[in-house]
Structure formats: C-alpha cells, structure tokens
Amino acid sequence: MEEKPKRERLYKTIQKDGNKLKDFEKETDTKIKTFHASPTVEEVYKKYDKKLKHIFTLLCKFTYRPIAQPTLKNEISLKTFSWFCFQFNFYPEIIHAVDSILIFRSLTSKKIPLERKPDDPENLINKAGGSIPVGMNYNEWK
C-alpha cells in the first residue's frame, strides 16, 4: 500500500523536474537566438560568410555517407562535427568533447529522422530500412 504513494510522489517529482528542464531549454534557446541576432554577431557573419561557407562545404565533403544515403548532401554528421571541433581546437581548449556532442544534439533536436520504407521500390535510399541519421545544415552550424 505504501508503494503506490511513493510512486506517485516520484512521478510528480519527475514531472516537476521535466517542466523545469523544458522551461530552462526555452529560456536558453531565446537567449541564444537574441545573441545570434545581435548586430555585432551579424557583422562577424557578414564579414566571414564566404570563408565559413567554404569550411562548411569542405566538412560536407568529408562527411561519410553510405551510397544508399544521398539525401544528406548539404549536412554534416555528428562524427564530422566532432572532427571539426577537434581540428579547430574547440576541445580540449574551449569545451569538453561531451559538450560538443550536446551542442550538436541540441541544434538538431527538433529535426525528425527520415524514415526509410523497405517496401518502396521507387526509392533507392529506402532499401535498407530503418531511419537516416540527422545531420546539421549550414544555418545550424553557423
């Protein structure tokens, strides 16, 4: 009998913590967007836009894709993003490797993985079944 109230209290605690986490994520997201839209950051992006696009294009070329996945041509994978962070000394100098993974996941969290349908004869990328991993496009990377 005492087990049920413990479960209910635990569920309420988890629900409160989940709501706090969602509020924190929304607050952080708005702060990032306002910082990103600030005139100083926009000025830096305008100044180095051509070079940033060139780096991103090279990262797209380095991104490994199986032959059956031609859909992610303009996106980089988590592995490529991690390689980029390491090559440009973001970690271990600025951030931890785990933080770079969390950054990638937070930027791509709203994306839904494409589902492949194995019974679709028209679509070659759907032959293998499963889902295509989510990648990061230029605007998310920037």
N, CA, C and O atoms as CSV, one atom per row, in Angstrom:
chain,resi,resn,atom,element,x,y,z
A,1,MET,N,N,0.823,-1.196,0.000
A,1,MET,CA,C,0.000,0.000,0.000
A,1,MET,C,C,0.869,1.263,0.000
A,1,MET,O,O,0.522,2.244,-0.657
A,2,GLU,N,N,1.978,1.253,0.717
A,2,GLU,CA,C,2.835,2.429,0.785
A,2,GLU,C,C,3.605,2.632,-0.524
A,2,GLU,O,O,4.092,3.730,-0.795
A,3,GLU,N,N,3.712,1.596,-1.317
A,3,GLU,CA,C,4.468,1.673,-2.550
A,3,GLU,C,C,3.794,2.596,-3.569
A,3,GLU,O,O,4.480,3.289,-4.320
A,4,LYS,N,N,2.482,2.611,-3.602
A,4,LYS,CA,C,1.757,3.442,-4.552
A,4,LYS,C,C,1.969,4.939,-4.289
A,4,LYS,O,O,2.240,5.674,-5.239
A,5,PRO,N,N,1.856,5.427,-3.037
A,5,PRO,CA,C,2.139,6.854,-2.812
A,5,PRO,C,C,3.585,7.234,-3.141
A,5,PRO,O,O,3.842,8.343,-3.611
A,6,LYS,N,N,4.534,6.317,-2.895
A,6,LYS,CA,C,5.934,6.599,-3.233
A,6,LYS,C,C,6.084,6.780,-4.738
A,6,LYS,O,O,6.785,7.680,-5.200
A,7,ARG,N,N,5.418,5.914,-5.497
A,7,ARG,CA,C,5.467,6.012,-6.945
A,7,ARG,C,C,4.847,7.326,-7.421
A,7,ARG,O,O,5.374,7.981,-8.320
A,8,GLU,N,N,3.736,7.697,-6.817
A,8,GLU,CA,C,3.066,8.942,-7.205
A,8,GLU,C,C,3.939,10.156,-6.890
A,8,GLU,O,O,4.023,11.087,-7.691
A,9,ARG,N,N,4.590,10.147,-5.717
A,9,ARG,CA,C,5.489,11.253,-5.374
A,9,ARG,C,C,6.672,11.304,-6.328
A,9,ARG,O,O,7.086,12.378,-6.765
A,10,LEU,N,N,7.210,10.135,-6.647
A,10,LEU,CA,C,8.318,10.070,-7.575
A,10,LEU,C,C,7.896,10.596,-8.949
A,10,LEU,O,O,8.636,11.351,-9.580
A,11,TYR,N,N,6.721,10.201,-9.405
A,11,TYR,CA,C,6.216,10.663,-10.694
A,11,TYR,C,C,6.034,12.177,-10.689
A,11,TYR,O,O,6.379,12.836,-11.670
A,12,LYS,N,N,5.501,12.742,-9.608
A,12,LYS,CA,C,5.306,14.187,-9.520
A,12,LYS,C,C,6.643,14.919,-9.527
A,12,LYS,O,O,6.778,15.972,-10.150
A,13,THR,N,N,7.636,14.352,-8.827
A,13,THR,CA,C,8.969,14.950,-8.808
A,13,THR,C,C,9.580,14.942,-10.205
A,13,THR,O,O,10.151,15.940,-10.644
A,14,ILE,N,N,9.459,13.825,-10.892
A,14,ILE,CA,C,9.994,13.718,-12.249
A,14,ILE,C,C,9.279,14.692,-13.175
A,14,ILE,O,O,9.909,15.316,-14.030
A,15,GLN,N,N,7.979,14.823,-13.009
A,15,GLN,CA,C,7.206,15.731,-13.850
A,15,GLN,C,C,7.615,17.185,-13.596
A,15,GLN,O,O,7.747,17.962,-14.541
A,16,LYS,N,N,7.819,17.561,-12.320
A,16,LYS,CA,C,8.253,18.918,-11.989
A,16,LYS,C,C,9.637,19.197,-12.573
A,16,LYS,O,O,9.873,20.264,-13.139
A,17,ASP,N,N,10.553,18.232,-12.432
A,17,ASP,CA,C,11.900,18.399,-12.961
A,17,ASP,C,C,11.875,18.518,-14.488
A,17,ASP,O,O,12.616,19.306,-15.075
A,18,GLY,N,N,11.007,17.718,-15.118
A,18,GLY,CA,C,10.869,17.794,-16.577
A,18,GLY,C,C,10.357,19.146,-17.026
A,18,GLY,O,O,10.819,19.692,-18.028
A,19,ASN,N,N,9.393,19.691,-16.276
A,19,ASN,CA,C,8.873,21.021,-16.611
A,19,ASN,C,C,9.939,22.094,-16.409
A,19,ASN,O,O,10.042,23.028,-17.205
A,20,LYS,N,N,10.731,21.962,-15.346
A,20,LYS,CA,C,11.823,22.912,-15.113
A,20,LYS,C,C,12.846,22.839,-16.242
A,20,LYS,O,O,13.347,23.864,-16.705
A,21,LEU,N,N,13.149,21.627,-16.678
A,21,LEU,CA,C,14.108,21.443,-17.762
A,21,LEU,C,C,13.589,22.064,-19.058
A,21,LEU,O,O,14.341,22.720,-19.779
A,22,LYS,N,N,12.308,21.858,-19.354
A,22,LYS,CA,C,11.725,22.450,-20.562
A,22,LYS,C,C,11.755,23.972,-20.498
A,22,LYS,O,O,12.061,24.631,-21.491
A,23,ASP,N,N,11.436,24.532,-19.332
A,23,ASP,CA,C,11.490,25.985,-19.171
A,23,ASP,C,C,12.912,26.503,-19.355
A,23,ASP,O,O,13.128,27.531,-19.998
A,24,PHE,N,N,13.889,25.780,-18.782
A,24,PHE,CA,C,15.293,26.167,-18.925
A,24,PHE,C,C,15.728,26.115,-20.385
A,24,PHE,O,O,16.435,27.008,-20.851
A,25,GLU,N,N,15.309,25.073,-21.115
A,25,GLU,CA,C,15.657,24.940,-22.525
A,25,GLU,C,C,15.064,26.079,-23.348
A,25,GLU,O,O,15.727,26.627,-24.229
A,26,LYS,N,N,13.805,26.434,-23.055
A,26,LYS,CA,C,13.169,27.541,-23.779
A,26,LYS,C,C,13.885,28.856,-23.501
A,26,LYS,O,O,14.125,29.645,-24.416
A,27,GLU,N,N,14.224,29.089,-22.240
A,27,GLU,CA,C,14.918,30.311,-21.852
A,27,GLU,C,C,16.287,30.392,-22.522
A,27,GLU,O,O,16.671,31.438,-23.044
A,28,THR,N,N,17.013,29.287,-22.503
A,28,THR,CA,C,18.335,29.244,-23.125
A,28,THR,C,C,18.229,29.442,-24.632
A,28,THR,O,O,19.048,30.139,-25.230
A,29,ASP,N,N,17.227,28.832,-25.237
A,29,ASP,CA,C,17.030,28.964,-26.676
A,29,ASP,C,C,16.754,30.415,-27.069
A,29,ASP,O,O,17.281,30.893,-28.073
A,30,THR,N,N,15.940,31.111,-26.294
A,30,THR,CA,C,15.658,32.518,-26.593
A,30,THR,C,C,16.906,33.388,-26.398
A,30,THR,O,O,17.142,34.318,-27.170
A,31,LYS,N,N,17.700,33.087,-25.372
A,31,LYS,CA,C,18.942,33.839,-25.158
A,31,LYS,C,C,19.903,33.650,-26.332
A,31,LYS,O,O,20.527,34.604,-26.796
A,32,ILE,N,N,20.014,32.413,-26.804
A,32,ILE,CA,C,20.908,32.127,-27.928
A,32,ILE,C,C,20.425,32.848,-29.176
A,32,ILE,O,O,21.227,33.416,-29.917
A,33,LYS,N,N,19.121,32.828,-29.411
A,33,LYS,CA,C,18.577,33.492,-30.607
A,33,LYS,C,C,18.774,34.999,-30.552
A,33,LYS,O,O,19.086,35.616,-31.571
A,34,THR,N,N,18.598,35.604,-29.381
A,34,THR,CA,C,18.798,37.050,-29.277
A,34,THR,C,C,20.280,37.399,-29.448
A,34,THR,O,O,20.612,38.410,-30.068
A,35,PHE,N,N,21.161,36.569,-28.902
A,35,PHE,CA,C,22.601,36.796,-29.090
A,35,PHE,C,C,22.974,36.652,-30.555
A,35,PHE,O,O,23.744,37.447,-31.094
A,36,HIS,N,N,22.420,35.627,-31.194
A,36,HIS,CA,C,22.709,35.347,-32.597
A,36,HIS,C,C,22.231,36.487,-33.487
A,36,HIS,O,O,22.842,36.759,-34.521
A,37,ALA,N,N,21.153,37.155,-33.103
A,37,ALA,CA,C,20.582,38.238,-33.903
A,37,ALA,C,C,21.176,39.604,-33.561
A,37,ALA,O,O,20.792,40.610,-34.157
A,38,SER,N,N,22.094,39.648,-32.621
A,38,SER,CA,C,22.687,40.934,-32.232
A,38,SER,C,C,23.526,41.500,-33.388
A,38,SER,O,O,24.073,40.748,-34.194
A,39,PRO,N,N,23.617,42.814,-33.454
A,39,PRO,CA,C,24.352,43.435,-34.575
A,39,PRO,C,C,25.831,43.042,-34.648
A,39,PRO,O,O,26.373,42.909,-35.745
A,40,THR,N,N,26.479,42.859,-33.523
A,40,THR,CA,C,27.904,42.505,-33.561
A,40,THR,C,C,28.126,41.113,-34.148
A,40,THR,O,O,29.060,40.896,-34.920
A,41,VAL,N,N,27.262,40.179,-33.777
A,41,VAL,CA,C,27.394,38.817,-34.312
A,41,VAL,C,C,27.049,38.806,-35.795
A,41,VAL,O,O,27.727,38.142,-36.580
A,42,GLU,N,N,26.010,39.528,-36.187
A,42,GLU,CA,C,25.639,39.612,-37.598
A,42,GLU,C,C,26.773,40.218,-38.433
A,42,GLU,O,O,27.012,39.799,-39.565
A,43,GLU,N,N,27.455,41.192,-37.871
A,43,GLU,CA,C,28.577,41.826,-38.563
A,43,GLU,C,C,29.715,40.827,-38.798
A,43,GLU,O,O,30.318,40.799,-39.871
A,44,VAL,N,N,29.995,40.018,-37.787
A,44,VAL,CA,C,31.037,38.986,-37.925
A,44,VAL,C,C,30.636,37.972,-38.994
A,44,VAL,O,O,31.463,37.575,-39.815
A,45,TYR,N,N,29.367,37.551,-38.987
A,45,TYR,CA,C,28.906,36.595,-40.000
A,45,TYR,C,C,28.994,37.176,-41.405
A,45,TYR,O,O,29.367,36.474,-42.344
A,46,LYS,N,N,28.653,38.449,-41.554
A,46,LYS,CA,C,28.738,39.079,-42.875
A,46,LYS,C,C,30.186,39.179,-43.336
A,46,LYS,O,O,30.488,38.973,-44.512
A,47,LYS,N,N,31.061,39.491,-42.419
A,47,LYS,CA,C,32.469,39.661,-42.761
A,47,LYS,C,C,33.112,38.346,-43.198
A,47,LYS,O,O,33.886,38.323,-44.155
A,48,TYR,N,N,32.794,37.250,-42.501
A,48,TYR,CA,C,33.446,35.964,-42.758
A,48,TYR,C,C,32.533,34.937,-43.406
A,48,TYR,O,O,32.826,33.742,-43.366
A,49,ASP,N,N,31.437,35.376,-44.001
A,49,ASP,CA,C,30.457,34.435,-44.549
A,49,ASP,C,C,31.048,33.544,-45.638
A,49,ASP,O,O,30.796,32.339,-45.652
A,50,LYS,N,N,31.824,34.116,-46.543
A,50,LYS,CA,C,32.402,33.328,-47.634
A,50,LYS,C,C,33.348,32.251,-47.098
A,50,LYS,O,O,33.343,31.120,-47.585
A,51,LYS,N,N,34.148,32.599,-46.111
A,51,LYS,CA,C,35.091,31.633,-45.535
A,51,LYS,C,C,34.362,30.550,-44.746
A,51,LYS,O,O,34.738,29.379,-44.791
A,52,LEU,N,N,33.316,30.951,-44.025
A,52,LEU,CA,C,32.529,29.965,-43.269
A,52,LEU,C,C,31.840,28.982,-44.214
A,52,LEU,O,O,31.801,27.780,-43.949
A,53,LYS,N,N,31.300,29.499,-45.312
A,53,LYS,CA,C,30.655,28.606,-46.287
A,53,LYS,C,C,31.671,27.645,-46.899
A,53,LYS,O,O,31.359,26.479,-47.141
A,54,HIS,N,N,32.874,28.130,-47.147
A,54,HIS,CA,C,33.914,27.268,-47.711
A,54,HIS,C,C,34.286,26.150,-46.731
A,54,HIS,O,O,34.422,24.993,-47.128
A,55,ILE,N,N,34.447,26.495,-45.471
A,55,ILE,CA,C,34.757,25.474,-44.454
A,55,ILE,C,C,33.621,24.467,-44.362
A,55,ILE,O,O,33.866,23.263,-44.292
A,56,PHE,N,N,32.378,24.946,-44.362
A,56,PHE,CA,C,31.245,24.026,-44.264
A,56,PHE,C,C,31.157,23.117,-45.491
A,56,PHE,O,O,30.818,21.940,-45.371
A,57,THR,N,N,31.462,23.664,-46.668
A,57,THR,CA,C,31.461,22.842,-47.881
A,57,THR,C,C,32.500,21.732,-47.780
A,57,THR,O,O,32.240,20.593,-48.170
A,58,LEU,N,N,33.669,22.062,-47.261
A,58,LEU,CA,C,34.697,21.033,-47.061
A,58,LEU,C,C,34.249,19.990,-46.042
A,58,LEU,O,O,34.495,18.798,-46.222
A,59,LEU,N,N,33.595,20.434,-44.981
A,59,LEU,CA,C,33.086,19.480,-43.991
A,59,LEU,C,C,32.040,18.559,-44.612
A,59,LEU,O,O,31.996,17.369,-44.299
A,60,CYS,N,N,31.205,19.096,-45.482
A,60,CYS,CA,C,30.203,18.261,-46.166
A,60,CYS,C,C,30.887,17.206,-47.034
A,60,CYS,O,O,30.420,16.070,-47.124
A,61,LYS,N,N,31.983,17.583,-47.665
A,61,LYS,CA,C,32.717,16.618,-48.491
A,61,LYS,C,C,33.378,15.540,-47.643
A,61,LYS,O,O,33.519,14.401,-48.088
A,62,PHE,N,N,33.787,15.893,-46.415
A,62,PHE,CA,C,34.406,14.919,-45.522
A,62,PHE,C,C,33.399,14.023,-44.826
A,62,PHE,O,O,33.775,12.989,-44.273
A,63,THR,N,N,32.139,14.395,-44.840
A,63,THR,CA,C,31.114,13.608,-44.148
A,63,THR,C,C,30.913,12.294,-44.867
A,63,THR,O,O,30.651,12.259,-46.069
A,64,TYR,N,N,31.038,11.212,-44.115
A,64,TYR,CA,C,30.841,9.874,-44.680
A,64,TYR,C,C,29.354,9.604,-44.848
A,64,TYR,O,O,28.571,9.776,-43.914
A,65,ARG,N,N,28.974,9.181,-46.041
A,65,ARG,CA,C,27.599,8.768,-46.321
A,65,ARG,C,C,27.637,7.462,-47.089
A,65,ARG,O,O,28.370,7.337,-48.070
A,66,PRO,N,N,26.862,6.501,-46.658
A,66,PRO,CA,C,26.764,5.290,-47.488
A,66,PRO,C,C,26.148,5.629,-48.846
A,66,PRO,O,O,25.434,6.623,-48.979
A,67,ILE,N,N,26.421,4.822,-49.824
A,67,ILE,CA,C,25.896,5.066,-51.168
A,67,ILE,C,C,24.376,5.139,-51.158
A,67,ILE,O,O,23.784,5.861,-51.960
A,68,ALA,N,N,23.753,4.413,-50.275
A,68,ALA,CA,C,22.290,4.385,-50.211
A,68,ALA,C,C,21.713,5.613,-49.521
A,68,ALA,O,O,20.497,5.674,-49.339
A,69,GLN,N,N,22.527,6.602,-49.125
A,69,GLN,CA,C,22.033,7.798,-48.442
A,69,GLN,C,C,22.465,9.082,-49.135
A,69,GLN,O,O,23.238,9.851,-48.563
A,70,PRO,N,N,21.997,9.332,-50.330
A,70,PRO,CA,C,22.408,10.571,-50.997
A,70,PRO,C,C,21.628,11.792,-50.529
A,70,PRO,O,O,21.870,12.888,-51.036
A,71,THR,N,N,20.712,11.650,-49.594
A,71,THR,CA,C,19.834,12.756,-49.216
A,71,THR,C,C,20.497,13.791,-48.326
A,71,THR,O,O,20.022,14.926,-48.282
A,72,LEU,N,N,21.547,13.469,-47.629
A,72,LEU,CA,C,22.164,14.397,-46.689
A,72,LEU,C,C,23.400,15.079,-47.280
A,72,LEU,O,O,24.426,15.195,-46.611
A,73,LYS,N,N,23.302,15.525,-48.517
A,73,LYS,CA,C,24.465,16.114,-49.186
A,73,LYS,C,C,24.887,17.434,-48.564
A,73,LYS,O,O,26.081,17.732,-48.529
A,74,ASN,N,N,23.964,18.220,-48.081
A,74,ASN,CA,C,24.290,19.540,-47.542
A,74,ASN,C,C,24.243,19.567,-46.027
A,74,ASN,O,O,23.937,20.600,-45.432
A,75,GLU,N,N,24.539,18.452,-45.404
A,75,GLU,CA,C,24.543,18.371,-43.952
A,75,GLU,C,C,25.775,17.605,-43.486
A,75,GLU,O,O,26.306,16.755,-44.201
A,76,ILE,N,N,26.216,17.925,-42.271
A,76,ILE,CA,C,27.339,17.202,-41.685
A,76,ILE,C,C,26.824,16.323,-40.553
A,76,ILE,O,O,25.821,16.629,-39.910
A,77,SER,N,N,27.527,15.239,-40.330
A,77,SER,CA,C,27.131,14.295,-39.292
A,77,SER,C,C,27.770,14.669,-37.955
A,77,SER,O,O,28.597,15.577,-37.875
A,78,LEU,N,N,27.369,13.954,-36.919
A,78,LEU,CA,C,27.951,14.160,-35.601
A,78,LEU,C,C,29.448,13.876,-35.610
A,78,LEU,O,O,30.229,14.592,-34.982
A,79,LYS,N,N,29.838,12.835,-36.321
A,79,LYS,CA,C,31.254,12.476,-36.396
A,79,LYS,C,C,32.072,13.596,-37.054
A,79,LYS,O,O,33.164,13.925,-36.591
A,80,THR,N,N,31.545,14.169,-38.118
A,80,THR,CA,C,32.236,15.267,-38.794
A,80,THR,C,C,32.273,16.511,-37.916
A,80,THR,O,O,33.281,17.218,-37.881
A,81,PHE,N,N,31.184,16.782,-37.208
A,81,PHE,CA,C,31.137,17.922,-36.305
A,81,PHE,C,C,32.173,17.770,-35.186
A,81,PHE,O,O,32.848,18.734,-34.822
A,82,SER,N,N,32.291,16.563,-34.650
A,82,SER,CA,C,33.284,16.303,-33.608
A,82,SER,C,C,34.701,16.477,-34.148
A,82,SER,O,O,35.567,17.034,-33.473
A,83,TRP,N,N,34.930,15.997,-35.367
A,83,TRP,CA,C,36.245,16.162,-36.007
A,83,TRP,C,C,36.556,17.643,-36.182
A,83,TRP,O,O,37.677,18.079,-35.919
A,84,PHE,N,N,35.558,18.424,-36.632
A,84,PHE,CA,C,35.729,19.870,-36.802
A,84,PHE,C,C,36.099,20.539,-35.478
A,84,PHE,O,O,37.017,21.358,-35.431
A,85,CYS,N,N,35.393,20.195,-34.414
A,85,CYS,CA,C,35.678,20.783,-33.094
A,85,CYS,C,C,37.094,20.448,-32.632
A,85,CYS,O,O,37.765,21.283,-32.026
A,86,PHE,N,N,37.550,19.220,-32.919
A,86,PHE,CA,C,38.894,18.817,-32.527
A,86,PHE,C,C,39.950,19.530,-33.371
A,86,PHE,O,O,40.944,20.018,-32.834
A,87,GLN,N,N,39.742,19.593,-34.686
A,87,GLN,CA,C,40.729,20.206,-35.577
A,87,GLN,C,C,40.899,21.705,-35.332
A,87,GLN,O,O,41.992,22.249,-35.495
A,88,PHE,N,N,39.819,22.359,-34.944
A,88,PHE,CA,C,39.883,23.794,-34.694
A,88,PHE,C,C,40.101,24.113,-33.214
A,88,PHE,O,O,39.890,25.243,-32.775
A,89,ASN,N,N,40.522,23.113,-32.461
A,89,ASN,CA,C,40.872,23.240,-31.035
A,89,ASN,C,C,39.751,23.796,-30.166
A,89,ASN,O,O,40.010,24.505,-29.193
A,90,PHE,N,N,38.505,23.476,-30.516
A,90,PHE,CA,C,37.405,23.835,-29.619
A,90,PHE,C,C,37.483,22.988,-28.363
A,90,PHE,O,O,37.235,23.467,-27.257
A,91,TYR,N,N,37.830,21.716,-28.549
A,91,TYR,CA,C,38.149,20.916,-27.381
A,91,TYR,C,C,39.510,20.280,-27.615
A,91,TYR,O,O,39.836,19.894,-28.737
A,92,PRO,N,N,40.258,20.175,-26.616
A,92,PRO,CA,C,40.000,20.373,-25.185
A,92,PRO,C,C,40.212,21.803,-24.704
A,92,PRO,O,O,40.065,22.065,-23.510
A,93,GLU,N,N,40.552,22.740,-25.589
A,93,GLU,CA,C,40.893,24.096,-25.169
A,93,GLU,C,C,39.701,24.886,-24.648
A,93,GLU,O,O,39.801,25.531,-23.604
A,94,ILE,N,N,38.565,24.847,-25.361
A,94,ILE,CA,C,37.415,25.694,-25.014
A,94,ILE,C,C,36.298,24.896,-24.351
A,94,ILE,O,O,35.784,25.288,-23.303
A,95,ILE,N,N,35.929,23.783,-24.963
A,95,ILE,CA,C,34.835,22.956,-24.431
A,95,ILE,C,C,35.288,21.512,-24.315
A,95,ILE,O,O,36.313,21.124,-24.876
A,96,HIS,N,N,34.528,20.733,-23.592
A,96,HIS,CA,C,34.787,19.303,-23.436
A,96,HIS,C,C,34.160,18.563,-24.619
A,96,HIS,O,O,33.214,19.057,-25.232
A,97,ALA,N,N,34.685,17.389,-24.934
A,97,ALA,CA,C,34.172,16.608,-26.052
A,97,ALA,C,C,32.696,16.266,-25.868
A,97,ALA,O,O,31.934,16.274,-26.835
A,98,VAL,N,N,32.292,15.969,-24.652
A,98,VAL,CA,C,30.887,15.647,-24.379
A,98,VAL,C,C,30.010,16.872,-24.652
A,98,VAL,O,O,28.889,16.742,-25.145
A,99,ASP,N,N,30.525,18.057,-24.330
A,99,ASP,CA,C,29.759,19.276,-24.591
A,99,ASP,C,C,29.547,19.495,-26.081
A,99,ASP,O,O,28.497,19.994,-26.485
A,100,SER,N,N,30.519,19.134,-26.901
A,100,SER,CA,C,30.339,19.296,-28.349
A,100,SER,C,C,29.232,18.371,-28.857
A,100,SER,O,O,28.467,18.742,-29.747
A,101,ILE,N,N,29.153,17.174,-28.291
A,101,ILE,CA,C,28.068,16.260,-28.665
A,101,ILE,C,C,26.729,16.835,-28.227
A,101,ILE,O,O,25.750,16.769,-28.970
A,102,LEU,N,N,26.682,17.396,-27.030
A,102,LEU,CA,C,25.447,18.011,-26.545
A,102,LEU,C,C,25.050,19.212,-27.397
A,102,LEU,O,O,23.862,19.436,-27.630
A,103,ILE,N,N,26.018,19.977,-27.858
A,103,ILE,CA,C,25.731,21.107,-28.739
A,103,ILE,C,C,25.122,20.611,-30.041
A,103,ILE,O,O,24.125,21.156,-30.512
A,104,PHE,N,N,25.718,19.582,-30.619
A,104,PHE,CA,C,25.184,19.016,-31.863
A,104,PHE,C,C,23.759,18.526,-31.658
A,104,PHE,O,O,22.875,18.815,-32.465
A,105,ARG,N,N,23.536,17.791,-30.586
A,105,ARG,CA,C,22.198,17.257,-30.327
A,105,ARG,C,C,21.187,18.357,-30.058
A,105,ARG,O,O,20.032,18.249,-30.470
A,106,SER,N,N,21.604,19.417,-29.371
A,106,SER,CA,C,20.656,20.499,-29.097
A,106,SER,C,C,20.298,21.254,-30.377
A,106,SER,O,O,19.167,21.717,-30.529
A,107,LEU,N,N,21.258,21.380,-31.298
A,107,LEU,CA,C,20.975,22.071,-32.552
A,107,LEU,C,C,20.121,21.241,-33.496
A,107,LEU,O,O,19.386,21.791,-34.317
A,108,THR,N,N,20.212,19.925,-33.385
A,108,THR,CA,C,19.451,19.056,-34.288
A,108,THR,C,C,18.294,18.347,-33.591
A,108,THR,O,O,17.689,17.443,-34.168
A,109,SER,N,N,17.982,18.742,-32.365
A,109,SER,CA,C,16.955,18.017,-31.608
A,109,SER,C,C,15.558,18.171,-32.189
A,109,SER,O,O,14.715,17.290,-32.016
A,110,LYS,N,N,15.303,19.269,-32.870
A,110,LYS,CA,C,13.973,19.490,-33.419
A,110,LYS,C,C,13.769,18.798,-34.761
A,110,LYS,O,O,12.655,18.760,-35.283
A,111,LYS,N,N,14.837,18.256,-35.311
A,111,LYS,CA,C,14.737,17.534,-36.578
A,111,LYS,C,C,14.233,16.119,-36.341
A,111,LYS,O,O,14.580,15.478,-35.349
A,112,ILE,N,N,13.429,15.655,-37.245
A,112,ILE,CA,C,12.905,14.295,-37.164
A,112,ILE,C,C,13.687,13.440,-38.160
A,112,ILE,O,O,13.802,13.811,-39.328
A,113,PRO,N,N,14.229,12.298,-37.715
A,113,PRO,CA,C,14.959,11.441,-38.658
A,113,PRO,C,C,14.027,10.953,-39.767
A,113,PRO,O,O,12.872,10.609,-39.520
A,114,LEU,N,N,14.552,10.932,-40.991
A,114,LEU,CA,C,13.771,10.444,-42.112
A,114,LEU,C,C,13.585,8.944,-41.994
A,114,LEU,O,O,14.542,8.207,-41.755
A,115,GLU,N,N,12.376,8.504,-42.158
A,115,GLU,CA,C,12.104,7.069,-42.092
A,115,GLU,C,C,12.248,6.458,-43.481
A,115,GLU,O,O,11.787,7.028,-44.470
A,116,ARG,N,N,12.876,5.321,-43.543
A,116,ARG,CA,C,13.001,4.598,-44.800
A,116,ARG,C,C,11.970,3.490,-44.831
A,116,ARG,O,O,11.753,2.794,-43.838
A,117,LYS,N,N,11.346,3.336,-45.967
A,117,LYS,CA,C,10.348,2.288,-46.121
A,117,LYS,C,C,10.937,1.186,-47.004
A,117,LYS,O,O,11.179,1.423,-48.187
A,118,PRO,N,N,11.173,-0.005,-46.464
A,118,PRO,CA,C,11.819,-1.055,-47.256
A,118,PRO,C,C,10.955,-1.588,-48.388
A,118,PRO,O,O,11.477,-2.229,-49.300
A,119,ASP,N,N,9.642,-1.340,-48.358
A,119,ASP,CA,C,8.766,-1.892,-49.388
A,119,ASP,C,C,8.541,-0.935,-50.560
A,119,ASP,O,O,7.741,-1.233,-51.447
A,120,ASP,N,N,9.226,0.199,-50.582
A,120,ASP,CA,C,9.061,1.185,-51.643
A,120,ASP,C,C,10.083,0.918,-52.753
A,120,ASP,O,O,11.259,1.233,-52.575
A,121,PRO,N,N,9.667,0.340,-53.904
A,121,PRO,CA,C,10.634,0.015,-54.956
A,121,PRO,C,C,11.159,1.238,-55.703
A,121,PRO,O,O,12.205,1.154,-56.346
A,122,GLU,N,N,10.466,2.361,-55.635
A,122,GLU,CA,C,10.866,3.555,-56.363
A,122,GLU,C,C,12.029,4.291,-55.712
A,122,GLU,O,O,12.811,4.952,-56.395
A,123,ASN,N,N,12.141,4.179,-54.417
A,123,ASN,CA,C,13.116,4.977,-53.701
A,123,ASN,C,C,14.310,4.117,-53.293
A,123,ASN,O,O,14.172,3.241,-52.439
A,124,LEU,N,N,15.477,4.353,-53.888
A,124,LEU,CA,C,16.652,3.532,-53.622
A,124,LEU,C,C,17.184,3.695,-52.204
A,124,LEU,O,O,17.744,2.753,-51.644
A,125,ILE,N,N,17.016,4.886,-51.612
A,125,ILE,CA,C,17.552,5.071,-50.264
A,125,ILE,C,C,16.726,4.324,-49.237
A,125,ILE,O,O,17.160,4.171,-48.095
A,126,ASN,N,N,15.562,3.862,-49.608
A,126,ASN,CA,C,14.700,3.181,-48.662
A,126,ASN,C,C,14.912,1.671,-48.642
A,126,ASN,O,O,14.202,0.967,-47.924
A,127,LYS,N,N,15.855,1.165,-49.400
A,127,LYS,CA,C,16.058,-0.284,-49.473
A,127,LYS,C,C,16.522,-0.896,-48.152
A,127,LYS,O,O,16.137,-2.019,-47.829
A,128,ALA,N,N,17.330,-0.186,-47.396
A,128,ALA,CA,C,17.939,-0.768,-46.201
A,128,ALA,C,C,16.984,-0.803,-45.008
A,128,ALA,O,O,17.195,-1.604,-44.097
A,129,GLY,N,N,15.974,0.008,-44.975
A,129,GLY,CA,C,15.080,0.066,-43.816
A,129,GLY,C,C,15.684,0.899,-42.708
A,129,GLY,O,O,16.856,1.270,-42.783
A,130,GLY,N,N,14.911,1.201,-41.684
A,130,GLY,CA,C,15.410,1.994,-40.567
A,130,GLY,C,C,15.263,3.479,-40.813
A,130,GLY,O,O,14.439,3.895,-41.627
A,131,SER,N,N,16.052,4.285,-40.119
A,131,SER,CA,C,15.961,5.734,-40.287
A,131,SER,C,C,17.327,6.314,-40.642
A,131,SER,O,O,18.367,5.754,-40.296
A,132,ILE,N,N,17.301,7.441,-41.336
A,132,ILE,CA,C,18.516,8.134,-41.735
A,132,ILE,C,C,18.933,9.040,-40.590
A,132,ILE,O,O,18.092,9.769,-40.065
A,133,PRO,N,N,20.203,9.025,-40.177
A,133,PRO,CA,C,20.631,9.878,-39.067
A,133,PRO,C,C,20.482,11.357,-39.403
A,133,PRO,O,O,20.603,11.765,-40.558
A,134,VAL,N,N,20.221,12.134,-38.390
A,134,VAL,CA,C,20.015,13.565,-38.548
A,134,VAL,C,C,21.363,14.259,-38.704
A,134,VAL,O,O,22.327,13.929,-38.013
A,135,GLY,N,N,21.420,15.224,-39.618
A,135,GLY,CA,C,22.628,15.993,-39.827
A,135,GLY,C,C,22.402,17.471,-39.531
A,135,GLY,O,O,21.286,17.891,-39.227
A,136,MET,N,N,23.464,18.246,-39.622
A,136,MET,CA,C,23.410,19.678,-39.330
A,136,MET,C,C,23.666,20.451,-40.626
A,136,MET,O,O,24.674,20.218,-41.293
A,137,ASN,N,N,22.766,21.364,-40.988
A,137,ASN,CA,C,22.952,22.153,-42.191
A,137,ASN,C,C,23.773,23.412,-41.887
A,137,ASN,O,O,24.209,23.613,-40.753
A,138,TYR,N,N,23.980,24.256,-42.901
A,138,TYR,CA,C,24.864,25.408,-42.751
A,138,TYR,C,C,24.338,26.402,-41.716
A,138,TYR,O,O,25.103,26.895,-40.887
A,139,ASN,N,N,23.050,26.696,-41.758
A,139,ASN,CA,C,22.492,27.681,-40.820
A,139,ASN,C,C,22.596,27.206,-39.369
A,139,ASN,O,O,22.853,28.009,-38.472
A,140,GLU,N,N,22.400,25.931,-39.140
A,140,GLU,CA,C,22.545,25.391,-37.777
A,140,GLU,C,C,24.010,25.407,-37.358
A,140,GLU,O,O,24.329,25.712,-36.209
A,141,TRP,N,N,24.890,25.080,-38.280
A,141,TRP,CA,C,26.322,25.038,-37.969
A,141,TRP,C,C,26.851,26.425,-37.686
A,141,TRP,O,O,27.657,26.618,-36.776
A,142,LYS,N,N,26.398,27.391,-38.463
A,142,LYS,CA,C,26.852,28.782,-38.303
A,142,LYS,C,C,26.438,29.308,-36.947
A,142,LYS,O,O,26.725,30.459,-36.618
